[in-house]
Amino acid sequence: MHAEAPGIAVMSRDLIEAGLGWRWTPREVAQLIRDRTTNVAVAHAGAHLIGFGIMQYADDEAHLLLFAVRPAQRRAGVGSSLLAWLEATAVVAGIEMIFLEARSSNAAARAFYAAYGYRELAVMPGYYSNREDAVRMGKDFAVASVLRRLG
């Protein structure tokens, strides 16, 4: 999995961090991959990295740190599959809540997460390098579990 770090970092730079500077360099991504509290999911088309998700765990909550799918593969189920795997893994680990941040201007990402049950919780002014606001989103698996049992 360590060999994935450069590709993930470049995708992060180009698709997530565009215009903000490059925080998630290959070195930083490699540290996340080695971190025992982090899961990394990747999707390939042949030898080409087309998507990834990185989720970090705390006691009963997780934070989706990075998530991207190459534009040419969007709306083909790649992101849905990655998110489903990360969520299923989190539930097995006893996670009750997953948080993430999306650029306030990224309506497509916000709609994607909303379609999977993530709610917009707060606006975080200047979150991205003091250049752009973020929208914090979350999905509560404890509540979803209760609703499934009642429904």
Secondary structure as UniProt FT lines:
FT   HELIX           2..4
FT   HELIX           5..11
FT   HELIX           12..16
FT   TURN            18..20
FT   HELIX           26..34
FT   TURN            36..37
FT   STRAND          38..45
FT   TURN            46..47
FT   STRAND          48..57
FT   STRAND          61..69
FT   HELIX           71..73
FT   TURN            74..77
FT   HELIX           78..92
FT   TURN            93..94
FT   STRAND          97..103
FT   TURN            104..105
FT   HELIX           107..115
FT   TURN            116..117
FT   STRAND          119..128
FT   TURN            129..131
FT   STRAND          132..140
FT   HELIX           141..150
//
